[in-house]
Amino acid sequence: KESSAASDVYKRQAKNGFNNRKVTLITKVIENRKIAGQAMIILNTIEALGGSATQGEVVDNLLANGLKTVQSPKRIYDFYRKLLVEDEYIKLDA
């Protein structure tokens, strides 16, 4: 059974949807840590958008900020998002 808090977060995510969920840059550099070039492009894109933007805005601007991929920009963002949040490069609003 889901906890009430987890259920509340899920409901807010569903209400706001992927595109409207806010993402904020915390840092682009963590000492003794390297990240993939595509992940750095995500961080650079958030920075170019003023340090905070919706996920939809980030995805829509990845190609303009240097992302080269045969996959969709959203797929690249989705792939790196968890790592970037867990390693505290970015934070997502609930």
C-alpha positions in Angstrom: 0.0 0.0 0.0 1.3 3.5 -0.9 1.9 5.9 1.8 -0.3 9.0 1.8 2.7 11.3 1.1 3.8 9.2 -1.9 0.2 9.1 -3.2 0.0 12.9 -2.9 3.2 13.4 -4.8 2.0 11.0 -7.5 -1.3 13.0 -7.8 0.6 16.3 -8.1 2.8 14.8 -10.8 -0.2 13.5 -12.7 -2.0 16.8 -12.4 1.0 18.9 -13.6 2.2 16.3 -16.1 5.7 15.8 -17.5 5.8 19.1 -19.5 4.8 21.4 -16.7 7.0 19.9 -14.0 9.7 22.4 -13.0 13.4 21.4 -13.0 16.1 23.5 -11.3 19.8 23.5 -11.8 21.7 23.0 -8.5 25.3 22.7 -9.9 27.1 21.7 -13.1 30.3 20.5 -11.3 30.7 17.9 -8.6 34.3 17.4 -7.5 35.9 14.1 -8.7 32.8 13.3 -10.7 32.4 13.2 -14.5 29.1 13.0 -16.3 28.3 12.0 -19.9 28.3 14.7 -22.6 24.6 14.4 -23.2 23.9 14.8 -19.4 26.1 18.0 -19.5 24.0 19.3 -22.4 20.9 18.9 -20.2 22.6 21.0 -17.5 23.7 23.6 -20.0 20.2 23.8 -21.4 18.7 24.4 -17.9 21.3 27.1 -17.3 20.6 28.7 -20.7 16.9 28.8 -19.7 17.8 30.8 -16.6 18.6 28.0 -14.2 15.0 26.8 -13.9 12.4 25.7 -16.4 9.7 23.2 -17.1 10.7 19.7 -18.3 8.9 20.5 -21.5 11.0 23.6 -22.1 14.2 21.7 -21.3 13.4 18.9 -23.8 12.3 21.4 -26.4 15.6 23.3 -26.2 18.1 20.3 -26.0 18.8 20.2 -29.8 19.3 24.0 -29.9 21.9 23.6 -27.1 24.0 21.0 -28.9 22.3 17.7 -28.4 23.1 15.3 -31.2 21.0 12.1 -31.1 19.1 9.7 -33.3 16.8 9.2 -30.3 14.2 11.7 -29.2 15.4 14.5 -26.9 12.8 13.4 -24.4 14.2 9.9 -24.3 17.7 11.3 -23.7 16.3 13.6 -20.9 14.4 10.7 -19.3 17.5 8.5 -19.4 19.7 11.0 -17.5 17.1 12.6 -15.2 17.2 10.1 -12.4 21.0 10.2 -12.3 21.1 14.0 -12.3 18.5 14.1 -9.5 20.2 11.4 -7.3 23.6 13.0 -7.7 22.1 16.4 -6.9 22.9 18.2 -10.2 19.2 19.1 -10.6 16.0 19.1 -8.5 12.5 18.5 -9.6 9.5 20.2 -8.0 7.0 17.8 -6.6 
